[in-house]
Amino acid sequence: MVRERKAYRRVWARFPRDFPKRLDRLRDELGLSWLRLARCLGARPATVYQWRRGQKPGPAYLMALFELATNTESGVDLLLRPASE
């Protein structure tokens, strides 16, 4: 009997265009300045500034953002939910 081979297609998730707004909502919710947010994430302020201008954070920074977001009840939701809502 011949086994069928399953074909998988690679699917890439798209990074949300409204990430800077989501980041701003999280920062407001946490009550942090941009400088303090950068320090909490272990990032340079210039790096956070680039995120605010639309550059996406690397995987380690995304994990740090989500860990920081767990400090508030709605923090993770603020990162996942579109900013227009």
N, C-alpha and C positions, 0 to 999 in steps of 0.2 A: 504494500500500500504506500502510495506517495503522499508525503505530507505537503500541504500547501504552505507556501511562504507568505507571511503577512507583509504587506507593504505599508510603511509608515511615512508620513509626510512631516517634515519639520515645520513647526509653526512658531513664529516669532511674535512675542507679545509686543505691542506698540507702547512706547512710553507716553504717558498722557501729556498733551500739550499744555494743559493748565496746571502742571506741577508747581510752577512758581506760586500760584494762588493757593494751592493746597498747602505748600510749605509755609506761606504767610499765615494761613488759618491756624496751622499747628503751633507756630511760634506765638501767635496771639493767645491761643488757648493755654499754652504753658507759661505765659507771662514773661517771656525771655526777650532780651534784645538780640539783634543779629549777631553781635559779638559773643554774647553768652551762649547762644545756640551753637555757634561754631566751636567754642571751647568744649561744650558738652559732648559734641560729636567727635572731637579730636581732629577737627578740620581747621584749615587756615581761613580767616575771614574772607580772603580773596576767592577761595574755593566756593564758599557759600554764596558769595556775590555772583559767581558764574552760574550757580543753580538758579538764582533769582532771575537771571537773564536767559534761562532756557536750556542750559547745558544739563544733561542728566548726571546724577551722582553715580559713582561706582557701586558695585555690590556691597562692599564693606560699609560704605556710608549709608546705603539704603537699609541695611540691617541695623545700623546704629540709630537711624531715624525711627524705625519701627520700634526698637527697644525703648527709645526715649518717649515715643508716642504712647506707650503702655502706662506712662505715669499719670495719664488722665483718662477718665471714663470714655470719652469720645475721640481720643487722639488718633487711634488707628483708623477709625471711621473717617476722620478728616483727611487722612492721606489717601484713602481708597475711594471715597465718594467724589464725583466731579464737583468742581468749585462752583458751577452754576446753580447747584441745588441749594 
